[in-house]
Amino acid sequence: MRASRWTTNVVCAGLLGAVLSGCKSREDAFRAAKVPVIRFDSVLKAADSVRLPLADARLLLDVAADSGFALKAPHDTMTVTDILAWARAEQARKAQVNAAALAAERARRDSVRTLLEPLVVVTVVKKTYLPRDPDSEQYEDYISLAFAYQNKGEKAIRAFQGDATFLDTFGDSIYSAHLKVDLPLTAGQTRREPARIVRVNPFRLAHQRLRDTPLDKMKLVWETSDVLFADGSRLSLTAP
């Protein structure tokens, strides 16, 4: 009985080895096969029974999905091994190009931020809480914020935008908002616009803190992101 089981195990092991060996042989043959790059998609579909490492399979699928592969490939006919090597090199090249583009954009934004930072000074001059008043047909609570803007640059400004953040005594954020200001400012000019209204959501902690914190206990931090000058030129963190 023991001999019979031992024999069965040996036979099963032999069959498994044969299967694995057969799979490996098909994989090796597939990798060595030369295929016309213009027909690579159809060749790959016909070889769907070949088992490849997941990373290689995904890479080949990406190559097949690239409509410009036949034009970019270095040869008209290539082995699958060569195609994989080319695809890996192409991935590395694209990663390098993307990294360089990101670094260039980061440098551009840093340069523009340095130019934008001193151009506009924004201050909040008044904060008023307006509780609901059904008799006056006001059915929600509001906060009124009045801002003043000063052009500290040497060129006239047509409009600008940026982010305003209110901080408490400890420097923690109370409330933040993005402001678009369509208010012309000549060089050195300060102007005050009509108050901006914030509709209070009683379930938002930021609105509660903005409502309850006295103005003299808050600090406004302003970051300009975009300036349109009167002469038509522009400085922007987002626009090229």
Summary of the structure (lengths in Angstrom):
residues: 240
radius of gyration: 33.3
end to end distance: 81.1
largest distance: 102.5
contacts: 594
relative contact order: 0.11
helix: 45%
strand: 30%
